[in-house]
Amino acid sequence: MKEKYLVINAGSSSLKFTLYSMPEAVEIVNGLIEKIGEGDSSYTLKFDNKKISNEEEINNHTEAVKVMLRELLKNNCIESIDEIKGIGHRVLHGGELYSGSVLIDEEVMNNITNLIKLGPLHLPGEIAGINSMIECLPDVPQVAVFDTAFHQTMPEESYMYPVPYSWYKENGVRKYGFHGISHKYITKVMQEKFNKQDVNLIVCHIGSGASITAIKDGKSYDTTMGLTPLPGLVMGTRCGDIDPSIIEYICKERNLTVTEVTNILNKESGLKGLSGKNDFRDVTDLALNGDSKAKLAIALFERSVIKYIGQYYFELEGNLDAIVFTAGVGENVSYVREDIINFISKPMGIEINKEMNDNIARFKEHQTGIISTDDSKVKVMVILTDEEYMILEDTYKICNYKKQKVKGLK
Protein backbone atom coordinates (compact mmCIF):
# COMPACT_ATOMS: atom_id res chain seq x y z
CA MET A 1 0.00 0.00 0.00
CA LYS A 2 1.22 3.51 -0.82
CA GLU A 3 2.33 5.68 2.09
CA LYS A 4 0.94 9.20 2.35
CA TYR A 5 1.87 11.89 4.86
CA LEU A 6 -0.05 15.02 5.79
CA VAL A 7 1.46 18.35 6.79
CA ILE A 8 -0.98 20.48 8.79
CA ASN A 9 -0.88 24.17 9.66
CA ALA A 10 -3.94 25.07 11.73
CA GLY A 11 -5.04 28.57 12.68
CA SER A 12 -7.84 29.81 14.88
CA SER A 13 -10.28 29.69 11.95
CA SER A 14 -8.32 27.90 9.25
CA LEU A 15 -6.78 24.56 8.33
CA LYS A 16 -4.02 24.43 5.74
CA PHE A 17 -2.96 20.98 4.57
CA THR A 18 -0.64 19.30 2.08
CA LEU A 19 -0.57 15.59 1.25
CA TYR A 20 2.67 13.93 0.11
CA SER A 21 3.62 10.56 -1.26
CA MET A 22 6.64 9.13 0.55
CA PRO A 23 9.50 8.46 0.49
CA GLU A 24 9.65 10.40 -2.80
CA ALA A 25 8.30 13.58 -1.10
CA VAL A 26 6.00 14.22 -4.06
CA GLU A 27 3.18 16.65 -3.37
CA ILE A 28 -0.19 15.17 -4.26
CA VAL A 29 -2.56 17.93 -3.18
CA ASN A 30 -2.63 21.06 -1.07
CA GLY A 31 -5.66 22.79 0.35
CA LEU A 32 -7.04 25.41 2.66
CA ILE A 33 -10.22 25.50 4.71
CA GLU A 34 -11.06 29.07 5.76
CA LYS A 35 -13.39 30.93 8.10
CA ILE A 36 -14.10 27.90 10.27
CA GLY A 37 -16.98 28.67 12.64
CA GLU A 38 -17.68 32.05 11.02
CA GLY A 39 -20.76 31.11 9.01
CA ASP A 40 -19.26 31.69 5.56
CA SER A 41 -16.56 29.01 5.53
CA SER A 42 -15.09 27.58 2.34
CA TYR A 43 -12.45 25.16 1.15
CA THR A 44 -10.01 24.98 -1.76
CA LEU A 45 -8.00 22.05 -3.10
CA LYS A 46 -5.23 22.23 -5.74
CA PHE A 47 -3.98 19.10 -7.52
CA ASP A 48 -3.07 17.93 -11.03
CA ASN A 49 -3.22 21.54 -12.30
CA LYS A 50 -6.83 21.71 -11.10
CA LYS A 51 -8.44 23.89 -8.46
CA ILE A 52 -11.64 23.02 -6.62
CA SER A 53 -13.37 25.62 -4.45
CA ASN A 54 -16.65 25.36 -2.58
CA GLU A 55 -18.52 27.07 0.20
CA GLU A 56 -19.81 24.92 3.05
CA GLU A 57 -20.79 25.54 6.64
CA ILE A 58 -17.95 24.23 8.79
CA ASN A 59 -18.45 24.90 12.49
CA ASN A 60 -15.22 23.64 14.06
CA HIS A 61 -11.86 22.04 13.32
CA THR A 62 -13.20 18.50 13.63
CA GLU A 63 -15.73 19.20 10.89
CA ALA A 64 -12.93 20.79 8.87
CA VAL A 65 -10.82 17.61 9.13
CA LYS A 66 -13.81 15.51 8.07
CA VAL A 67 -14.33 17.76 5.03
CA MET A 68 -10.64 17.46 4.17
CA LEU A 69 -10.70 13.65 4.37
CA ARG A 70 -13.94 13.49 2.40
CA GLU A 71 -12.47 15.59 -0.40
CA LEU A 72 -9.19 13.65 -0.45
CA LEU A 73 -11.19 10.44 -0.99
CA LYS A 74 -13.68 12.00 -3.38
CA ASN A 75 -10.94 13.38 -5.63
CA ASN A 76 -8.88 10.16 -5.53
CA CYS A 77 -5.97 11.79 -3.73
CA ILE A 78 -6.13 8.75 -1.46
CA GLU A 79 -7.85 5.44 -2.06
CA SER A 80 -8.23 4.75 1.64
CA ILE A 81 -7.71 6.60 4.93
CA ASP A 82 -5.31 3.76 5.81
CA GLU A 83 -2.82 5.17 3.29
CA ILE A 84 -2.11 8.07 5.65
CA LYS A 85 0.84 6.91 7.76
CA GLY A 86 1.84 10.11 9.54
CA ILE A 87 0.75 13.69 10.20
CA GLY A 88 3.09 16.58 10.91
CA HIS A 89 1.81 19.68 12.69
CA ARG A 90 3.46 23.07 12.66
CA VAL A 91 3.46 24.29 16.27
CA LEU A 92 4.48 27.82 17.12
CA HIS A 93 6.01 27.38 20.55
CA GLY A 94 7.91 24.64 22.31
CA GLY A 95 9.37 26.84 25.02
CA GLU A 96 12.55 25.40 26.55
CA LEU A 97 11.01 21.93 26.57
CA TYR A 98 11.66 20.99 22.95
CA SER A 99 14.83 21.37 20.91
CA GLY A 100 13.48 19.13 18.15
CA SER A 101 10.33 17.61 16.73
CA VAL A 102 8.50 14.98 18.80
CA LEU A 103 5.82 12.34 18.53
CA ILE A 104 2.64 13.73 20.08
CA ASP A 105 1.29 11.98 23.15
CA GLU A 106 -0.72 13.08 26.16
CA GLU A 107 2.31 14.59 27.87
CA VAL A 108 3.26 16.60 24.79
CA MET A 109 -0.29 17.90 24.43
CA ASN A 110 -0.31 18.96 28.08
CA ASN A 111 3.00 20.75 27.61
CA ILE A 112 1.80 22.58 24.49
CA THR A 113 -1.40 23.59 26.29
CA ASN A 114 0.64 24.98 29.20
CA LEU A 115 2.61 27.09 26.70
CA ILE A 116 -0.49 28.97 25.49
CA LYS A 117 0.55 31.89 27.71
CA LEU A 118 3.64 32.28 25.48
CA GLY A 119 1.71 31.92 22.21
CA PRO A 120 -1.87 33.04 22.83
CA LEU A 121 -2.47 34.14 19.22
CA HIS A 122 -1.37 30.88 17.57
CA LEU A 123 -1.37 27.90 19.92
CA PRO A 124 -5.14 27.59 20.57
CA GLY A 125 -5.83 27.11 16.85
CA GLU A 126 -2.92 24.71 16.47
CA ILE A 127 -4.10 22.68 19.47
CA ALA A 128 -7.60 22.53 17.99
CA GLY A 129 -6.11 21.22 14.75
CA ILE A 130 -4.07 18.54 16.52
CA ASN A 131 -7.00 17.38 18.67
CA SER A 132 -9.27 17.19 15.63
CA MET A 133 -6.76 15.14 13.67
CA ILE A 134 -6.32 12.77 16.63
CA GLU A 135 -10.11 12.45 16.95
CA CYS A 136 -10.59 11.65 13.26
CA LEU A 137 -7.40 9.59 12.76
CA PRO A 138 -6.67 8.10 16.20
CA ASP A 139 -4.34 5.37 14.92
CA VAL A 140 -2.10 7.63 12.82
CA PRO A 141 1.12 8.95 14.46
CA GLN A 142 1.07 12.72 14.90
CA VAL A 143 4.27 14.78 15.12
CA ALA A 144 4.75 18.28 16.54
CA VAL A 145 7.32 20.37 14.65
CA PHE A 146 8.12 23.46 16.71
CA ASP A 147 8.97 26.84 15.21
CA THR A 148 11.14 27.63 18.24
CA ALA A 149 13.11 24.36 18.45
CA PHE A 150 15.97 25.29 16.11
CA HIS A 151 16.84 28.31 18.25
CA GLN A 152 17.37 26.29 21.42
CA THR A 153 21.11 26.22 20.59
CA MET A 154 21.46 29.96 21.33
CA PRO A 155 23.87 30.76 24.17
CA GLU A 156 22.62 32.57 27.28
CA GLU A 157 24.07 35.90 26.15
CA SER A 158 21.87 35.69 23.05
CA TYR A 159 18.59 34.62 24.63
CA MET A 160 18.57 36.33 28.04
CA TYR A 161 16.96 39.73 28.63
CA PRO A 162 18.39 42.27 31.13
CA VAL A 163 15.33 42.05 33.40
CA PRO A 164 14.99 40.56 36.91
CA TYR A 165 16.37 37.02 36.70
CA SER A 166 13.29 35.71 38.52
CA TRP A 167 11.22 36.68 35.46
CA TYR A 168 13.19 34.09 33.52
CA LYS A 169 13.24 31.38 36.18
CA GLU A 170 9.63 31.75 37.30
CA ASN A 171 7.87 33.12 34.22
CA GLY A 172 9.93 31.95 31.25
CA VAL A 173 10.84 35.44 30.03
CA ARG A 174 13.62 34.99 27.46
CA LYS A 175 14.19 35.12 23.73
CA TYR A 176 12.84 31.99 22.04
CA GLY A 177 12.96 32.98 18.38
CA PHE A 178 10.64 31.87 15.59
CA HIS A 179 10.70 30.90 11.90
CA GLY A 180 13.01 28.16 13.15
CA ILE A 181 11.65 25.64 10.64
CA SER A 182 12.63 27.95 7.78
CA HIS A 183 16.02 28.85 9.25
CA LYS A 184 16.74 25.15 9.81
CA TYR A 185 15.83 24.33 6.21
CA ILE A 186 18.04 27.10 4.78
CA THR A 187 20.92 26.02 7.01
CA LYS A 188 20.57 22.45 5.76
CA VAL A 189 20.55 23.60 2.12
CA MET A 190 23.65 25.72 2.67
CA GLN A 191 25.46 22.88 4.46
CA GLU A 192 24.89 20.78 1.36
CA LYS A 193 26.00 23.59 -0.98
CA PHE A 194 29.21 24.26 0.94
CA ASN A 195 29.70 20.55 1.72
CA LYS A 196 30.35 21.24 5.40
CA GLN A 197 28.31 21.21 8.60
CA ASP A 198 29.86 24.17 10.41
CA VAL A 199 28.52 26.92 8.12
CA ASN A 200 28.34 30.52 9.31
CA LEU A 201 25.38 32.37 7.82
CA ILE A 202 23.13 35.38 8.17
CA VAL A 203 19.71 34.13 7.08
CA CYS A 204 17.21 36.86 6.21
CA HIS A 205 13.71 35.33 6.29
CA ILE A 206 11.83 38.43 5.19
CA GLY A 207 8.18 38.22 4.29
CA SER A 208 5.01 39.49 5.95
CA GLY A 209 6.52 37.97 9.06
CA ALA A 210 10.25 38.58 9.13
CA SER A 211 13.27 37.50 11.13
CA ILE A 212 17.02 37.23 10.74
CA THR A 213 19.15 34.52 12.32
CA ALA A 214 22.90 34.33 12.83
CA ILE A 215 24.02 30.76 12.17
CA LYS A 216 27.33 29.85 13.82
CA ASP A 217 28.89 26.47 13.09
CA GLY A 218 25.60 25.27 11.61
CA LYS A 219 23.50 26.22 14.66
CA SER A 220 21.29 29.14 15.63
CA TYR A 221 23.44 31.63 17.53
CA ASP A 222 21.16 34.68 17.68
CA THR A 223 17.85 35.72 16.16
CA THR A 224 15.67 38.82 15.95
CA MET A 225 12.34 37.58 17.30
CA GLY A 226 12.02 37.18 21.05
CA LEU A 227 9.58 35.97 23.69
CA THR A 228 6.97 36.39 20.96
CA PRO A 229 7.19 36.99 17.19
CA LEU A 230 6.60 40.74 17.76
CA PRO A 231 10.12 42.22 18.14
CA GLY A 232 12.98 42.50 15.68
CA LEU A 233 12.38 43.62 12.10
CA VAL A 234 9.62 45.85 10.78
CA MET A 235 7.00 43.43 9.39
CA GLY A 236 3.74 43.46 7.49
CA THR A 237 1.57 44.18 10.53
CA ARG A 238 4.03 43.82 13.45
CA CYS A 239 5.99 46.79 14.75
CA GLY A 240 9.33 45.10 15.39
CA ASP A 241 11.64 46.79 17.89
CA ILE A 242 10.14 49.76 19.72
CA ASP A 243 10.61 51.47 23.08
CA PRO A 244 8.48 49.36 25.47
CA SER A 245 7.46 52.54 27.30
CA ILE A 246 5.29 53.37 24.27
CA ILE A 247 2.75 50.81 25.48
CA GLU A 248 2.03 52.49 28.80
CA TYR A 249 2.17 55.93 27.19
CA ILE A 250 -0.39 55.09 24.48
CA CYS A 251 -2.63 53.31 27.00
CA LYS A 252 -2.91 56.58 28.91
CA GLU A 253 -3.00 58.90 25.89
CA ARG A 254 -5.65 56.98 23.95
CA ASN A 255 -7.48 55.33 26.86
CA LEU A 256 -6.65 51.82 25.70
CA THR A 257 -5.86 48.63 27.59
CA VAL A 258 -2.52 46.84 27.38
CA THR A 259 -4.27 44.05 25.47
CA GLU A 260 -5.68 46.50 22.94
CA VAL A 261 -2.32 48.17 22.37
CA THR A 262 -0.55 44.81 22.06
CA ASN A 263 -3.13 43.75 19.48
CA ILE A 264 -2.47 46.95 17.51
CA LEU A 265 1.29 46.36 17.66
CA ASN A 266 0.75 42.83 16.30
CA LYS A 267 -1.98 43.42 13.72
CA GLU A 268 -2.14 47.12 12.81
CA SER A 269 1.49 48.26 12.86
CA GLY A 270 4.60 47.69 10.74
CA LEU A 271 4.08 48.42 7.04
CA LYS A 272 0.32 48.58 7.59
CA GLY A 273 0.58 51.09 10.40
CA LEU A 274 2.80 53.40 8.38
CA SER A 275 1.32 53.06 4.88
CA GLY A 276 -2.13 51.52 5.34
CA LYS A 277 -1.10 48.36 3.45
CA ASN A 278 0.63 45.24 4.77
CA ASP A 279 1.30 43.43 1.48
CA PHE A 280 4.71 44.50 0.17
CA ARG A 281 3.41 44.57 -3.40
CA ASP A 282 0.74 47.08 -2.43
CA VAL A 283 3.24 49.19 -0.46
CA THR A 284 5.57 49.18 -3.47
CA ASP A 285 2.77 50.33 -5.78
CA LEU A 286 1.95 53.18 -3.41
CA ALA A 287 5.61 54.21 -3.24
CA LEU A 288 5.97 54.15 -7.03
CA ASN A 289 2.97 56.49 -7.19
CA GLY A 290 4.71 58.95 -4.88
CA ASP A 291 3.13 58.04 -1.53
CA SER A 292 5.54 59.42 1.09
CA LYS A 293 4.29 57.15 3.90
CA ALA A 294 4.81 54.06 1.75
CA LYS A 295 8.35 55.22 0.93
CA LEU A 296 8.99 55.71 4.63
CA ALA A 297 7.63 52.24 5.43
CA ILE A 298 9.99 50.63 2.92
CA ALA A 299 12.93 52.66 4.23
CA LEU A 300 12.23 51.60 7.82
CA PHE A 301 11.82 47.97 6.75
CA GLU A 302 15.12 47.97 4.87
CA ARG A 303 16.94 49.81 7.66
CA SER A 304 15.81 47.23 10.22
CA VAL A 305 17.27 44.44 8.06
CA ILE A 306 20.52 46.34 7.58
CA LYS A 307 20.85 46.95 11.32
CA TYR A 308 20.67 43.27 12.20
CA ILE A 309 22.93 42.15 9.34
CA GLY A 310 25.53 44.51 10.77
CA GLN A 311 25.03 43.26 14.33
CA TYR A 312 25.24 39.61 13.36
CA TYR A 313 28.28 40.19 11.14
CA PHE A 314 30.10 41.40 14.24
CA GLU A 315 28.69 38.60 16.43
CA LEU A 316 30.12 36.12 13.93
CA GLU A 317 33.44 38.05 14.01
CA GLY A 318 33.26 38.61 10.27
CA ASN A 319 33.63 34.86 9.69
CA LEU A 320 30.76 34.49 7.28
CA ASP A 321 30.14 31.99 4.48
CA ALA A 322 27.05 33.70 3.07
CA ILE A 323 24.12 36.05 3.54
CA VAL A 324 20.91 34.38 2.42
CA PHE A 325 17.64 36.05 1.43
CA THR A 326 14.51 33.92 1.64
CA ALA A 327 10.68 34.06 2.15
CA GLY A 328 8.23 36.24 0.23
CA VAL A 329 10.08 39.55 0.06
CA GLY A 330 13.56 38.03 0.21
CA GLU A 331 12.83 35.66 -2.67
CA ASN A 332 10.88 37.99 -4.92
CA VAL A 333 11.57 41.70 -4.37
CA SER A 334 14.84 42.40 -6.15
CA TYR A 335 14.97 46.14 -5.39
CA VAL A 336 14.87 45.48 -1.63
CA ARG A 337 17.78 43.04 -1.93
CA GLU A 338 19.66 45.60 -4.02
CA ASP A 339 19.03 48.46 -1.58
CA ILE A 340 20.23 46.38 1.36
CA ILE A 341 23.35 45.09 -0.39
CA ASN A 342 24.28 48.56 -1.64
CA PHE A 343 24.04 49.89 1.92
CA ILE A 344 26.36 47.22 3.35
CA SER A 345 28.60 47.11 0.28
CA LYS A 346 31.60 49.15 1.46
CA PRO A 347 31.95 47.95 5.07
CA MET A 348 31.45 44.29 4.15
CA GLY A 349 33.22 44.22 0.78
CA ILE A 350 30.16 43.05 -1.16
CA GLU A 351 29.11 44.11 -4.64
CA ILE A 352 25.79 43.18 -6.19
CA ASN A 353 25.48 41.35 -9.48
CA LYS A 354 22.59 43.49 -10.65
CA GLU A 355 21.71 41.40 -13.68
CA MET A 356 21.49 38.20 -11.67
CA ASN A 357 19.61 39.90 -8.84
CA ASP A 358 17.02 41.36 -11.22
CA ASN A 359 16.38 37.95 -12.76
CA ILE A 360 15.71 35.98 -9.58
CA ALA A 361 12.19 35.43 -8.21
CA ARG A 362 9.78 32.54 -7.74
CA PHE A 363 7.87 33.64 -10.83
CA LYS A 364 10.97 34.00 -13.04
CA GLU A 365 13.22 31.52 -14.81
CA HIS A 366 15.84 31.73 -12.05
CA GLN A 367 14.43 31.16 -8.57
CA THR A 368 17.68 30.79 -6.66
CA GLY A 369 21.27 31.86 -7.12
CA ILE A 370 24.21 34.01 -6.10
CA ILE A 371 23.52 37.73 -6.42
CA SER A 372 26.94 39.02 -5.36
CA THR A 373 29.89 39.44 -7.71
CA ASP A 374 32.67 36.85 -7.87
CA ASP A 375 35.14 39.19 -6.16
CA SER A 376 32.85 39.94 -3.18
CA LYS A 377 34.27 38.98 0.21
CA VAL A 378 30.97 37.38 1.23
CA LYS A 379 28.56 35.48 -1.00
CA VAL A 380 24.97 36.76 -1.07
CA MET A 381 22.38 34.24 -2.19
CA VAL A 382 18.66 33.84 -2.77
CA ILE A 383 17.33 30.44 -1.66
CA LEU A 384 13.70 29.32 -1.68
CA THR A 385 12.58 28.23 1.74
CA ASP A 386 10.42 25.15 2.18
CA GLU A 387 9.02 24.87 5.68
CA GLU A 388 6.53 22.20 4.66
CA TYR A 389 9.32 19.95 3.42
CA MET A 390 11.15 20.39 6.73
CA ILE A 391 7.98 19.40 8.63
CA LEU A 392 7.49 16.45 6.27
CA GLU A 393 11.07 15.24 6.69
CA ASP A 394 10.92 15.36 10.50
CA THR A 395 7.53 13.65 10.52
CA TYR A 396 8.66 10.87 8.20
CA LYS A 397 11.81 10.21 10.23
CA ILE A 398 9.99 10.13 13.56
CA CYS A 399 7.13 7.95 12.33
CA ASN A 400 9.52 5.45 10.77
CA TYR A 401 11.75 5.44 13.84
CA LYS A 402 8.67 4.52 15.85
CA LYS A 403 7.93 1.65 13.46
CA GLN A 404 11.49 0.35 13.75
CA LYS A 405 11.28 0.44 17.56
CA VAL A 406 8.00 -1.50 17.49
CA LYS A 407 9.53 -4.12 15.14
CA GLY A 408 12.51 -4.41 17.47
CA LEU A 409 10.25 -5.13 20.42
CA LYS A 410 8.62 -7.96 18.53
C-alpha positions in Angstrom: 0.0 0.0 0.0 1.2 3.5 -0.8 2.3 5.7 2.1 0.9 9.2 2.3 1.9 11.9 4.9 -0.1 15.0 5.8 1.5 18.4 6.8 -1.0 20.5 8.8 -0.9 24.2 9.7 -3.9 25.1 11.7 -5.0 28.6 12.7 -7.8 29.8 14.9 -10.3 29.7 12.0 -8.3 27.9 9.3 -6.8 24.6 8.3 -4.0 24.4 5.7 -3.0 21.0 4.6 -0.6 19.3 2.1 -0.6 15.6 1.2 2.7 13.9 0.1 3.6 10.6 -1.3 6.6 9.1 0.6 9.5 8.5 0.5 9.7 10.4 -2.8 8.3 13.6 -1.1 6.0 14.2 -4.1 3.2 16.7 -3.4 -0.2 15.2 -4.3 -2.6 17.9 -3.2 -2.6 21.1 -1.1 -5.7 22.8 0.4 -7.0 25.4 2.7 -10.2 25.5 4.7 -11.1 29.1 5.8 -13.4 30.9 8.1 -14.1 27.9 10.3 -17.0 28.7 12.6 -17.7 32.0 11.0 -20.8 31.1 9.0 -19.3 31.7 5.6 -16.6 29.0 5.5 -15.1 27.6 2.3 -12.4 25.2 1.1 -10.0 25.0 -1.8 -8.0 22.1 -3.1 -5.2 22.2 -5.7 -4.0 19.1 -7.5 -3.1 17.9 -11.0 -3.2 21.5 -12.3 -6.8 21.7 -11.1 -8.4 23.9 -8.5 -11.6 23.0 -6.6 -13.4 25.6 -4.5 -16.7 25.4 -2.6 -18.5 27.1 0.2 -19.8 24.9 3.1 -20.8 25.5 6.6 -17.9 24.2 8.8 -18.4 24.9 12.5 -15.2 23.6 14.1 -11.9 22.0 13.3 -13.2 18.5 13.6 -15.7 19.2 10.9 -12.9 20.8 8.9 -10.8 17.6 9.1 -13.8 15.5 8.1 -14.3 17.8 5.0 -10.6 17.5 4.2 -10.7 13.6 4.4 -13.9 13.5 2.4 -12.5 15.6 -0.4 -9.2 13.7 -0.5 -11.2 10.4 -1.0 -13.7 12.0 -3.4 -10.9 13.4 -5.6 -8.9 10.2 -5.5 -6.0 11.8 -3.7 -6.1 8.8 -1.5 -7.8 5.4 -2.1 -8.2 4.8 1.6 -7.7 6.6 4.9 -5.3 3.8 5.8 -2.8 5.2 3.3 -2.1 8.1 5.7 0.8 6.9 7.8 1.8 10.1 9.5 0.8 13.7 10.2 3.1 16.6 10.9 1.8 19.7 12.7 3.5 23.1 12.7 3.5 24.3 16.3 4.5 27.8 17.1 6.0 27.4 20.6 7.9 24.6 22.3 9.4 26.8 25.0 12.5 25.4 26.6 11.0 21.9 26.6 11.7 21.0 22.9 14.8 21.4 20.9 13.5 19.1 18.1 10.3 17.6 16.7 8.5 15.0 18.8 5.8 12.3 18.5 2.6 13.7 20.1 1.3 12.0 23.1 -0.7 13.1 26.2 2.3 14.6 27.9 3.3 16.6 24.8 -0.3 17.9 24.4 -0.3 19.0 28.1 3.0 20.8 27.6 1.8 22.6 24.5 -1.4 23.6 26.3 0.6 25.0 29.2 2.6 27.1 26.7 -0.5 29.0 25.5 0.6 31.9 27.7 3.6 32.3 25.5 1.7 31.9 22.2 -1.9 33.0 22.8 -2.5 34.1 19.2 -1.4 30.9 17.6 -1.4 27.9 19.9 -5.1 27.6 20.6 -5.8 27.1 16.8 -2.9 24.7 16.5 -4.1 22.7 19.5 -7.6 22.5 18.0 -6.1 21.2 14.7 -4.1 18.5 16.5 -7.0 17.4 18.7 -9.3 17.2 15.6 -6.8 15.1 13.7 -6.3 12.8 16.6 -10.1 12.4 17.0 -10.6 11.6 13.3 -7.4 9.6 12.8 -6.7 8.1 16.2 -4.3 5.4 14.9 -2.1 7.6 12.8 1.1 8.9 14.5 1.1 12.7 14.9 4.3 14.8 15.1 4.7 18.3 16.5 7.3 20.4 14.7 8.1 23.5 16.7 9.0 26.8 15.2 11.1 27.6 18.2 13.1 24.4 18.5 16.0 25.3 16.1 16.8 28.3 18.2 17.4 26.3 21.4 21.1 26.2 20.6 21.5 30.0 21.3 23.9 30.8 24.2 22.6 32.6 27.3 24.1 35.9 26.2 21.9 35.7 23.1 18.6 34.6 24.6 18.6 36.3 28.0 17.0 39.7 28.6 18.4 42.3 31.1 15.3 42.0 33.4 15.0 40.6 36.9 16.4 37.0 36.7 13.3 35.7 38.5 11.2 36.7 35.5 13.2 34.1 33.5 13.2 31.4 36.2 9.6 31.8 37.3 7.9 33.1 34.2 9.9 31.9 31.3 10.8 35.4 30.0 13.6 35.0 27.5 14.2 35.1 23.7 12.8 32.0 22.0 13.0 33.0 18.4 10.6 31.9 15.6 10.7 30.9 11.9 13.0 28.2 13.1 11.7 25.6 10.6 12.6 27.9 7.8 16.0 28.9 9.2 16.7 25.2 9.8 15.8 24.3 6.2 18.0 27.1 4.8 20.9 26.0 7.0 20.6 22.4 5.8 20.6 23.6 2.1 23.6 25.7 2.7 25.5 22.9 4.5 24.9 20.8 1.4 26.0 23.6 -1.0 29.2 24.3 0.9 29.7 20.5 1.7 30.3 21.2 5.4 28.3 21.2 8.6 29.9 24.2 10.4 28.5 26.9 8.1 28.3 30.5 9.3 25.4 32.4 7.8 23.1 35.4 8.2 19.7 34.1 7.1 17.2 36.9 6.2 13.7 35.3 6.3 11.8 38.4 5.2 8.2 38.2 4.3 5.0 39.5 5.9 6.5 38.0 9.1 10.3 38.6 9.1 13.3 37.5 11.1 17.0 37.2 10.7 19.1 34.5 12.3 22.9 34.3 12.8 24.0 30.8 12.2 27.3 29.8 13.8 28.9 26.5 13.1 25.6 25.3 11.6 23.5 26.2 14.7 21.3 29.1 15.6 23.4 31.6 17.5 21.2 34.7 17.7 17.8 35.7 16.2 15.7 38.8 15.9 12.3 37.6 17.3 12.0 37.2 21.1 9.6 36.0 23.7 7.0 36.4 21.0 7.2 37.0 17.2 6.6 40.7 17.8 10.1 42.2 18.1 13.0 42.5 15.7 12.4 43.6 12.1 9.6 45.9 10.8 7.0 43.4 9.4 3.7 43.5 7.5 1.6 44.2 10.5 4.0 43.8 13.4 6.0 46.8 14.7 9.3 45.1 15.4 11.6 46.8 17.9 10.1 49.8 19.7 10.6 51.5 23.1 8.5 49.4 25.5 7.5 52.5 27.3 5.3 53.4 24.3 2.7 50.8 25.5 2.0 52.5 28.8 2.2 55.9 27.2 -0.4 55.1 24.5 -2.6 53.3 27.0 -2.9 56.6 28.9 -3.0 58.9 25.9 -5.6 57.0 23.9 -7.5 55.3 26.9 -6.7 51.8 25.7 -5.9 48.6 27.6 -2.5 46.8 27.4 -4.3 44.0 25.5 -5.7 46.5 22.9 -2.3 48.2 22.4 -0.6 44.8 22.1 -3.1 43.8 19.5 -2.5 46.9 17.5 1.3 46.4 17.7 0.7 42.8 16.3 -2.0 43.4 13.7 -2.1 47.1 12.8 1.5 48.3 12.9 4.6 47.7 10.7 4.1 48.4 7.0 0.3 48.6 7.6 0.6 51.1 10.4 2.8 53.4 8.4 1.3 53.1 4.9 -2.1 51.5 5.3 -1.1 48.4 3.5 0.6 45.2 4.8 1.3 43.4 1.5 4.7 44.5 0.2 3.4 44.6 -3.4 0.7 47.1 -2.4 3.2 49.2 -0.5 5.6 49.2 -3.5 2.8 50.3 -5.8 1.9 53.2 -3.4 5.6 54.2 -3.2 6.0 54.1 -7.0 3.0 56.5 -7.2 4.7 58.9 -4.9 3.1 58.0 -1.5 5.5 59.4 1.1 4.3 57.1 3.9 4.8 54.1 1.7 8.4 55.2 0.9 9.0 55.7 4.6 7.6 52.2 5.4 10.0 50.6 2.9 12.9 52.7 4.2 12.2 51.6 7.8 11.8 48.0 6.8 15.1 48.0 4.9 16.9 49.8 7.7 15.8 47.2 10.2 17.3 44.4 8.1 20.5 46.3 7.6 20.8 47.0 11.3 20.7 43.3 12.2 22.9 42.1 9.3 25.5 44.5 10.8 25.0 43.3 14.3 25.2 39.6 13.4 28.3 40.2 11.1 30.1 41.4 14.2 28.7 38.6 16.4 30.1 36.1 13.9 33.4 38.1 14.0 33.3 38.6 10.3 33.6 34.9 9.7 30.8 34.5 7.3 30.1 32.0 4.5 27.0 33.7 3.1 24.1 36.1 3.5 20.9 34.4 2.4 17.6 36.1 1.4 14.5 33.9 1.6 10.7 34.1 2.2 8.2 36.2 0.2 10.1 39.5 0.1 13.6 38.0 0.2 12.8 35.7 -2.7 10.9 38.0 -4.9 11.6 41.7 -4.4 14.8 42.4 -6.1 15.0 46.1 -5.4 14.9 45.5 -1.6 17.8 43.0 -1.9 19.7 45.6 -4.0 19.0 48.5 -1.6 20.2 46.4 1.4 23.4 45.1 -0.4 24.3 48.6 -1.6 24.0 49.9 1.9 26.4 47.2 3.4 28.6 47.1 0.3 31.6 49.2 1.5 31.9 48.0 5.1 31.5 44.3 4.1 33.2 44.2 0.8 30.2 43.1 -1.2 29.1 44.1 -4.6 25.8 43.2 -6.2 25.5 41.3 -9.5 22.6 43.5 -10.6 21.7 41.4 -13.7 21.5 38.2 -11.7 19.6 39.9 -8.8 17.0 41.4 -11.2 16.4 37.9 -12.8 15.7 36.0 -9.6 12.2 35.4 -8.2 9.8 32.5 -7.7 7.9 33.6 -10.8 11.0 34.0 -13.0 13.2 31.5 -14.8 15.8 31.7 -12.0 14.4 31.2 -8.6 17.7 30.8 -6.7 21.3 31.9 -7.1 24.2 34.0 -6.1 23.5 37.7 -6.4 26.9 39.0 -5.4 29.9 39.4 -7.7 32.7 36.9 -7.9 35.1 39.2 -6.2 32.9 39.9 -3.2 34.3 39.0 0.2 31.0 37.4 1.2 28.6 35.5 -1.0 25.0 36.8 -1.1 22.4 34.2 -2.2 18.7 33.8 -2.8 17.3 30.4 -1.7 13.7 29.3 -1.7 12.6 28.2 1.7 10.4 25.1 2.2 9.0 24.9 5.7 6.5 22.2 4.7 9.3 20.0 3.4 11.1 20.4 6.7 8.0 19.4 8.6 7.5 16.5 6.3 11.1 15.2 6.7 10.9 15.4 10.5 7.5 13.6 10.5 8.7 10.9 8.2 11.8 10.2 10.2 10.0 10.1 13.6 7.1 7.9 12.3 9.5 5.4 10.8 11.8 5.4 13.8 8.7 4.5 15.9 7.9 1.7 13.5 11.5 0.4 13.8 11.3 0.4 17.6 8.0 -1.5 17.5 9.5 -4.1 15.1 12.5 -4.4 17.5 10.3 -5.1 20.4 8.6 -8.0 18.5 
